[in-house]
């Protein structure tokens, strides 16, 4: 909504620049920007054509003599088809600057001197679609005499600076100049003053010729009309036209312009009809029948359905209610009797109809956000006044009511102390009452109890919190002190859960992985691909697209999409992770539980081909090492087992393991199934996923620094032959369980399976380190522990010591 400063001055004193006003209004919560009309234009004046004659060397040019308020008239050659003697026109003098860098210079046109240019509105910056239709193909002619030499921009209102307010849906009250005046006035501690609309009561006659019927009063709570008879339709006065084109509205005639002017002034759309084009002198508001055809006043044809609300007369559709007028009863130059309509239509019905038929406009924008039902009658009276003043009607009807709903102000109860508590301020009751009074709210104070009566123009307010918001924004967010409300101080710092999550993130970043962020929404197939937790899916009621209709049950599908996107662009070496929430919804529960997970995907080479290194593709054990380091640095007091599994769909059955700790699964690690990789056009990719919430709930390990050992360690190598199905991790656990307190480290250094090895067997080699930090170990101590280890392996796993 563009707020005209000159118009605003009729309601409140304006002493600030538009830049200052826009900044001030933005600070109260409505984002605003200054608009400097006419910027960059100069030497544009009003001229009076005193003579005209045909150009001797052209059949379409004319030579005019123009009085521009100087000592001598200017000779200007003009090719406009509508140029004529005794017109008051826009003249660009020699040296004038026009839009798009155009500059006017004195010169000759086909041998005749031309000292300037007579302009159309579009040539000085008014878009063609807002120029009155009569002047589309020619120069603009002032409808009334203007003193020659007057600044043309001033005469046209194009030097009127404006504040462009970006209205939020809940503040539709500022979609009218009066509502904006209340808002801006409150910002500057100025209460606006308005002049009530009045009509010539001597012209008002009781009218029973026109009948109104509203079939669904729930969708049309207010609908009223007035009839004006024997009007003279013509051009609107200049003051009205210039305010309309500054609002991006094309002037049409003095009836339609008055309706549009009222809409801008009150925020209440007004519709005009030609009374003589109505069937049976009746108007009916009803739902359309499916298949009804309607022709918009611009000639566009629309096919309606039974959800569309229409205004009808007999069998003729006059308009799509709240959206657009039709061609059947349009007001034209021949119109003699006019019907003016002011109404309230259901916002949802209007919005859907405007979207369905691609007819969104100024009226539908206001109805869908809401209009003040307390101003419907006042706006109709104002539109009637303007039409009568511009057309000199002989007769005006009384207000004819089709439906009416009493406009009741909203009453809100609150407490001064509670308002201050919520704001973190200590404003006095007088300060709070003053702010509410500036907004036009009535207040009553009884001790600490506050009663606020909100006028109907502020239908966005209903509870005490709304009052708090009004007080604090008018008081000024910029005036708030940098402190928290009393009694609500909170020490800074991360929660233990956040610190734990950050530690996991930093570990993966330290391993050279890149963090990604993906959408929490995905398609149904992606949600099913890695639903390891077997949860119910949570689907959006109205998804924007099929690719974003289900909340994720795993982070893996998003990472797979990242890998596919990169590899499609020849970025094949990828190591990424994401830390985010998945959504776990149990049976019988509507709202899913949000569970934090961390997951990663690695593909391509982990070592590059160089002069001292050979390229190495990632494998299962590289990714397992990443996960082991992650869990190691998480300082959890638990043993993590990697148990082979083939139960996770879309993962390779021979290269997948569940991660078990304290008897519960905390995640998994594995290679994507070849079929899944082919389906997604990606190379070999390994993934892992861990439940951060479960890990955080586990006991933490106390880490203590120790000095370097003073005594040497003793090592032993152990080579065994064991069944191929026995896992190395199980053997290592047994070695530690029987190795005694001095066994400090066990590492596998050899795996062999093939020639010279028993069928269904494998050869494993382990390196064992023994260390006593308090004394030097003896061979007897080490050999004793080593023998116990070997005996246990033989008895439990039937191994052969090699």
Beta strands, then each sheet from edge to edge (+ up, - down):
strand 1: 2-4
strand 2: 32-35
strand 3: 42-54
strand 4: 62-67
strand 5: 74-78
strand 6: 88-97
strand 7: 107-109
strand 8: 112-114
strand 9: 117-119
strand 10: 162-165
strand 11: 204-205
strand 12: 211-214
strand 13: 222-229
strand 14: 270-274
strand 15: 282-287
strand 16: 293-295
strand 17: 301-303
strand 18: 309-313
strand 19: 316-320
strand 20: 324-325
strand 21: 338-344
strand 22: 395-397
strand 23: 400-403
strand 24: 410-415
strand 25: 442-446
strand 26: 449-454
strand 27: 514-515
strand 28: 521-522
strand 29: 550-551
strand 30: 574-584
strand 31: 593-603
strand 32: 605-607
strand 33: 616-617
strand 34: 640-644
strand 35: 651-661
strand 36: 664-672
strand 37: 685-691
strand 38: 714-723
strand 39: 743-752
strand 40: 761-770
strand 41: 800-801
sheet 1: 1+ 10- 2+
sheet 2: 5+ 4- 3+ 6- 9+
sheet 3: 7+ 8-
sheet 4: 11+ 22+ 13- 21+ 14-
sheet 5: 11+ 22+ 13- 23+
sheet 6: 12+ 15+ 18- 19+ 20-
sheet 7: 16+ 17-
sheet 8: 24+ 26- 25+
sheet 9: 27+ 30+ 31- 37+ 36- 35+ 34-
sheet 10: 28+ 29-
sheet 11: 32+ 33-
sheet 12: 39+ 40- 38+ 41-
end
